[in-house]
Amino acid sequence: MSPSARLEVWLLLGQGMENETIIQVPSDYQPPSEASEFSDLITQLDFEQRVEFMRQAGLGMGSKSTKATSM
């Protein structure tokens, strides 16, 4: 898939999770502290930084290479 298509898949997955049409998350679910810390860091980014972060993360999804992409 193209990078844009991969990003769209992740966007749709996130939207589906948010409106509970894809994955039902139990109401008592508590994510690991590392996940909460990561989420807190992402929410501190401005909109453009979040988009760029997600674009870079999406580029690596499904890639055969394990080389990290720098921002």
N, C-alpha and C positions, 0 to 999 in steps of 0.2 A: 504494500500500500504506500501511497505517497505520504510525505510528512503531514500534509494538510488533512488527508483522510484519517491518519492515525490520531491526530489531534482532535478531529471531530468525534471519533469513537470515544475517546476519553471524556470529552465534553458531554456527549449524550449519556454516557454511563454516570457521570457525576450528577447531571440533571435528573436522571431516572432515580438515582439513590436519594436525592433531595426530596423528590415528590413521592417516593416510596412505590414507584411503578416497576422497578427492576429488582432491587434487593431490599428485603425487609430487614432492617436493623433492629434488633431487640431493644426495647425502651430502657432496659437496665444495663446495656452494654457500656463498658468503660474501656476506652482504648488504652494501650500501654502509655506510660508517661512519656516515652520518646516520641510517640505519635502526636500526643498533645503538644509537646514542645515544638515539634516540626510545624504543626498546624498554626500555632501561635506566631512562629516566625513568618510563615507565608502570609498570614492576615495583616502583618505589619507592612508588607510591601504595597506600593501604590499600584494602581491598575495596570499601567504599562509594564512594570516590573513583574507582576503576576503573569501577564500574558507571555512575556519573554521567557519566564521560568517554565511555564507549561509547554511552550513551543520547544524549548530545549529538551525538556523531559520527554516530550512526545517523539522527538526525533530519534531518541535512543530506544524506544519501545519496539521490540521485534527485530532489532538490528542484530546481526550475527557478531558484530564487534562489541567487546566489553570495554573499549576505551572510553573513558569519561569525556564528556563534552564540557568545555569551559564556557562560562558566560562572560 
